[in-house]
Amino acid sequence: MEIVANVYSLIVGVLFVASGFQKLRLAPMALQTADSLGLPTDRFRLIGFLDAAGGGGLILGIWIPQFGIAAGICLVMLMAGSVGFRLRAKQTGPYVAMDAAFLGLAALAVLVRALA
Protein backbone atom coordinates (compact mmCIF):
# COMPACT_ATOMS: atom_id res chain seq x y z
CA MET A 1 0.00 0.00 0.00
CA GLU A 2 2.94 2.30 0.62
CA ILE A 3 3.97 2.16 -3.04
CA VAL A 4 0.44 3.12 -4.10
CA ALA A 5 0.43 6.01 -1.62
CA ASN A 6 3.82 7.24 -2.84
CA VAL A 7 2.93 7.09 -6.54
CA TYR A 8 -0.48 8.68 -5.98
CA SER A 9 0.99 11.43 -3.79
CA LEU A 10 3.60 12.17 -6.42
CA ILE A 11 1.05 12.41 -9.24
CA VAL A 12 -1.46 14.53 -7.32
CA GLY A 13 1.34 16.65 -5.84
CA VAL A 14 2.68 17.44 -9.31
CA LEU A 15 -0.85 18.38 -10.47
CA PHE A 16 -1.26 20.84 -7.59
CA VAL A 17 2.25 22.27 -8.04
CA ALA A 18 1.61 22.80 -11.76
CA SER A 19 -1.75 24.43 -11.06
CA GLY A 20 -0.18 26.67 -8.43
CA PHE A 21 2.65 27.77 -10.71
CA GLN A 22 0.14 28.73 -13.41
CA LYS A 23 -1.52 31.05 -10.91
CA LEU A 24 1.78 32.34 -9.54
CA ARG A 25 3.10 33.33 -12.95
CA LEU A 26 -0.31 34.73 -13.94
CA ALA A 27 -0.67 32.66 -17.09
CA PRO A 28 -3.30 34.07 -19.48
CA MET A 29 -5.85 31.36 -18.65
CA ALA A 30 -5.26 31.91 -14.93
CA LEU A 31 -5.76 35.67 -15.36
CA GLN A 32 -9.08 35.02 -17.10
CA THR A 33 -10.15 32.90 -14.15
CA ALA A 34 -9.12 35.58 -11.65
CA ASP A 35 -10.98 38.25 -13.63
CA SER A 36 -14.14 36.15 -13.94
CA LEU A 37 -14.15 35.62 -10.17
CA GLY A 38 -13.33 39.24 -9.41
CA LEU A 39 -10.15 38.31 -7.57
CA PRO A 40 -7.25 40.75 -7.42
CA THR A 41 -4.00 39.30 -8.79
CA ASP A 42 -2.23 39.41 -5.42
CA ARG A 43 -4.93 37.25 -3.84
CA PHE A 44 -4.92 34.92 -6.84
CA ARG A 45 -1.15 34.54 -6.51
CA LEU A 46 -1.61 33.67 -2.83
CA ILE A 47 -4.01 30.90 -3.85
CA GLY A 48 -1.40 29.73 -6.35
CA PHE A 49 1.23 29.67 -3.62
CA LEU A 50 -1.08 27.58 -1.41
CA ASP A 51 -1.76 25.17 -4.30
CA ALA A 52 1.95 24.75 -5.00
CA ALA A 53 2.88 24.46 -1.32
CA GLY A 54 0.17 21.85 -0.74
CA GLY A 55 1.32 19.87 -3.75
CA GLY A 56 4.89 20.07 -2.51
CA GLY A 57 3.67 18.87 0.88
CA LEU A 58 2.04 15.83 -0.71
CA ILE A 59 5.32 15.03 -2.43
CA LEU A 60 7.26 15.56 0.80
CA GLY A 61 4.80 13.15 2.42
CA ILE A 62 6.55 10.35 0.55
CA TRP A 63 9.37 10.69 3.12
CA ILE A 64 7.45 12.27 6.03
CA PRO A 65 3.95 10.73 5.96
CA GLN A 66 2.46 13.03 8.62
CA PHE A 67 3.47 16.04 6.54
CA GLY A 68 1.70 14.58 3.52
CA ILE A 69 -1.47 14.02 5.52
CA ALA A 70 -1.40 17.57 6.86
CA ALA A 71 -0.77 19.03 3.40
CA GLY A 72 -3.60 16.93 1.97
CA ILE A 73 -6.03 18.14 4.63
CA CYS A 74 -5.04 21.74 3.85
CA LEU A 75 -5.64 21.11 0.14
CA VAL A 76 -9.06 19.62 0.89
CA MET A 77 -9.99 22.77 2.81
CA LEU A 78 -8.58 25.01 0.07
CA MET A 79 -10.50 23.20 -2.66
CA ALA A 80 -13.72 23.12 -0.60
CA GLY A 81 -13.39 26.89 -0.32
CA SER A 82 -12.78 27.10 -4.05
CA VAL A 83 -15.94 25.14 -4.84
CA GLY A 84 -17.92 27.34 -2.46
CA PHE A 85 -16.46 30.51 -3.94
CA ARG A 86 -17.33 29.42 -7.47
CA LEU A 87 -20.89 28.56 -6.46
CA ARG A 88 -21.24 31.93 -4.76
CA ALA A 89 -19.98 33.62 -7.94
CA LYS A 90 -22.65 31.63 -9.83
CA GLN A 91 -20.09 29.74 -11.89
CA THR A 92 -21.33 26.24 -12.52
CA GLY A 93 -20.67 23.35 -14.85
CA PRO A 94 -17.06 22.61 -15.76
CA TYR A 95 -15.62 25.19 -13.35
CA VAL A 96 -17.17 23.64 -10.26
CA ALA A 97 -16.59 20.13 -11.61
CA MET A 98 -12.85 20.76 -12.00
CA ASP A 99 -12.51 22.17 -8.49
CA ALA A 100 -14.60 19.30 -7.11
CA ALA A 101 -12.35 16.82 -8.94
CA PHE A 102 -9.26 18.40 -7.36
CA LEU A 103 -11.05 18.28 -4.00
CA GLY A 104 -11.64 14.55 -4.51
CA LEU A 105 -8.02 13.97 -5.55
CA ALA A 106 -6.78 15.73 -2.40
CA ALA A 107 -9.21 13.82 -0.16
CA LEU A 108 -8.14 10.52 -1.68
CA ALA A 109 -4.47 11.48 -1.17
CA VAL A 110 -5.17 11.93 2.55
CA LEU A 111 -7.00 8.60 2.75
CA VAL A 112 -4.35 6.64 0.84
CA ARG A 113 -1.50 8.18 2.86
CA ALA A 114 -3.30 7.51 6.16
CA LEU A 115 -3.86 3.86 5.24
CA ALA A 116 -0.27 3.29 4.03
LOTILO-86070 format. One record per residue (C-alpha): residue number from 1; residue in one letter; y, z, x. Coordinates in steps of 0.25 Angstrom, whole numbers. Layout:
BEGIN
k->NUM r->A v->Y w->Z u->X
...
//
This chain:
BEGIN
k->1 r->M v->0 w->0 u->0
k->2 r->E v->9 w->2 u->12
k->3 r->I v->9 w->-12 u->16
k->4 r->V v->12 w->-16 u->2
k->5 r->A v->24 w->-6 u->2
k->6 r->N v->29 w->-11 u->15
k->7 r->V v->28 w->-26 u->12
k->8 r->Y v->35 w->-24 u->-2
k->9 r->S v->46 w->-15 u->4
k->10 r->L v->49 w->-26 u->14
k->11 r->I v->50 w->-37 u->4
k->12 r->V v->58 w->-29 u->-6
k->13 r->G v->67 w->-23 u->5
k->14 r->V v->70 w->-37 u->11
k->15 r->L v->74 w->-42 u->-3
k->16 r->F v->83 w->-30 u->-5
k->17 r->V v->89 w->-32 u->9
k->18 r->A v->91 w->-47 u->6
k->19 r->S v->98 w->-44 u->-7
k->20 r->G v->107 w->-34 u->-1
k->21 r->F v->111 w->-43 u->11
k->22 r->Q v->115 w->-54 u->1
k->23 r->K v->124 w->-44 u->-6
k->24 r->L v->129 w->-38 u->7
k->25 r->R v->133 w->-52 u->12
k->26 r->L v->139 w->-56 u->-1
k->27 r->A v->131 w->-68 u->-3
k->28 r->P v->136 w->-78 u->-13
k->29 r->M v->125 w->-75 u->-23
k->30 r->A v->128 w->-60 u->-21
k->31 r->L v->143 w->-61 u->-23
k->32 r->Q v->140 w->-68 u->-36
k->33 r->T v->132 w->-57 u->-41
k->34 r->A v->142 w->-47 u->-36
k->35 r->D v->153 w->-55 u->-44
k->36 r->S v->145 w->-56 u->-57
k->37 r->L v->142 w->-41 u->-57
k->38 r->G v->157 w->-38 u->-53
k->39 r->L v->153 w->-30 u->-41
k->40 r->P v->163 w->-30 u->-29
k->41 r->T v->157 w->-35 u->-16
k->42 r->D v->158 w->-22 u->-9
k->43 r->R v->149 w->-15 u->-20
k->44 r->F v->140 w->-27 u->-20
k->45 r->R v->138 w->-26 u->-5
k->46 r->L v->135 w->-11 u->-6
k->47 r->I v->124 w->-15 u->-16
k->48 r->G v->119 w->-25 u->-6
k->49 r->F v->119 w->-14 u->5
k->50 r->L v->110 w->-6 u->-4
k->51 r->D v->101 w->-17 u->-7
k->52 r->A v->99 w->-20 u->8
k->53 r->A v->98 w->-5 u->12
k->54 r->G v->87 w->-3 u->1
k->55 r->G v->79 w->-15 u->5
k->56 r->G v->80 w->-10 u->20
k->57 r->G v->75 w->4 u->15
k->58 r->L v->63 w->-3 u->8
k->59 r->I v->60 w->-10 u->21
k->60 r->L v->62 w->3 u->29
k->61 r->G v->53 w->10 u->19
k->62 r->I v->41 w->2 u->26
k->63 r->W v->43 w->12 u->37
k->64 r->I v->49 w->24 u->30
k->65 r->P v->43 w->24 u->16
k->66 r->Q v->52 w->34 u->10
k->67 r->F v->64 w->26 u->14
k->68 r->G v->58 w->14 u->7
k->69 r->I v->56 w->22 u->-6
k->70 r->A v->70 w->27 u->-6
k->71 r->A v->76 w->14 u->-3
k->72 r->G v->68 w->8 u->-14
k->73 r->I v->73 w->19 u->-24
k->74 r->C v->87 w->15 u->-20
k->75 r->L v->84 w->1 u->-23
k->76 r->V v->78 w->4 u->-36
k->77 r->M v->91 w->11 u->-40
k->78 r->L v->100 w->0 u->-34
k->79 r->M v->93 w->-11 u->-42
k->80 r->A v->92 w->-2 u->-55
k->81 r->G v->108 w->-1 u->-54
k->82 r->S v->108 w->-16 u->-51
k->83 r->V v->101 w->-19 u->-64
k->84 r->G v->109 w->-10 u->-72
k->85 r->F v->122 w->-16 u->-66
k->86 r->R v->118 w->-30 u->-69
k->87 r->L v->114 w->-26 u->-84
k->88 r->R v->128 w->-19 u->-85
k->89 r->A v->134 w->-32 u->-80
k->90 r->K v->127 w->-39 u->-91
k->91 r->Q v->119 w->-48 u->-80
k->92 r->T v->105 w->-50 u->-85
k->93 r->G v->93 w->-59 u->-83
k->94 r->P v->90 w->-63 u->-68
k->95 r->Y v->101 w->-53 u->-62
k->96 r->V v->95 w->-41 u->-69
k->97 r->A v->81 w->-46 u->-66
k->98 r->M v->83 w->-48 u->-51
k->99 r->D v->89 w->-34 u->-50
k->100 r->A v->77 w->-28 u->-58
k->101 r->A v->67 w->-36 u->-49
k->102 r->F v->74 w->-29 u->-37
k->103 r->L v->73 w->-16 u->-44
k->104 r->G v->58 w->-18 u->-47
k->105 r->L v->56 w->-22 u->-32
k->106 r->A v->63 w->-10 u->-27
k->107 r->A v->55 w->-1 u->-37
k->108 r->L v->42 w->-7 u->-33
k->109 r->A v->46 w->-5 u->-18
k->110 r->V v->48 w->10 u->-21
k->111 r->L v->34 w->11 u->-28
k->112 r->V v->27 w->3 u->-17
k->113 r->R v->33 w->11 u->-6
k->114 r->A v->30 w->25 u->-13
k->115 r->L v->15 w->21 u->-15
k->116 r->A v->13 w->16 u->-1
//
